[in-house]
Amino acid sequence: MYIPELYKNENQEEIQNLIHQNGFGILVNQTNGKLWATHIPLLLEEKDGKQILIGHISKLNPQAESFQDNDEVLAIFSGAHSYISSSWYDHENVPTWNYLAIHVYGKLSVYNHEHTIDSLKRLVDKYEAKSKNPIRIENLSSKTMREARGIIAFKIEITAIEAKKKLSQNRDDNNYKNIISELEKTNDNQAIAIANEMKKNR
């Protein structure tokens, strides 16, 4: 990912929080000479002092054909984003887009059945935590759990993380504050989220 120095985010706590809060990512790899991408939930964890991502896809997904090769894969996570109108500046300029994005690179390895079930438990527990009547994998019938045979679960041992935080850092204080004010007027959740990120960043 192209990241000018001004927009580089190396705050590990911020990066981890963004992945935890925006865990529905895009898994990208190369299969049979083509780029493939699948939109899936990915769970960031730490194992033996190393960061990993865990997830799963359907066995019918052609993307899985290259999983055994231990090739590098890319997981993309997007945070808040919003259009920035140049009419909000006190001078003529071009419009732009503010956003948060993370690219995670790593080596993928396929789980056996036992680890697959365990990874499903952890994934479901995370997203059921706010449910009124949370579902637990342990409580599902063996008939329902037969569906797990149709997936391939995996872990990605992270080798590199690139994080970009583009929040109008190139603007002076007056224009910076005005951008925040205009974003807050939009009543758009994404715009307001970017405004909040800008407040935290300066």
Salt bridges, closest charged atoms under 4 A:
GLU5 OE1 - LYS8 NZ 3.41
GLU14 OE1 - LYS165 NZ 3.01
GLU45 OE2 - ARG122 NE 2.61
ASP90 OD1 - HIS91 ND1 2.87
ASP118 OD2 - ARG122 NH1 2.29
ASP125 OD1 - ARG136 NE 3.92
GLU138 OE2 - ARG136 NH2 3.18
GLU157 OE2 - LYS155 NZ 3.49
ASP173 OD1 - ARG202 NH1 2.95
GLU182 OE2 - LYS185 NZ 3.30
GLU184 OE2 - LYS199 NZ 2.45
GLU197 OE2 - LYS200 NZ 3.29
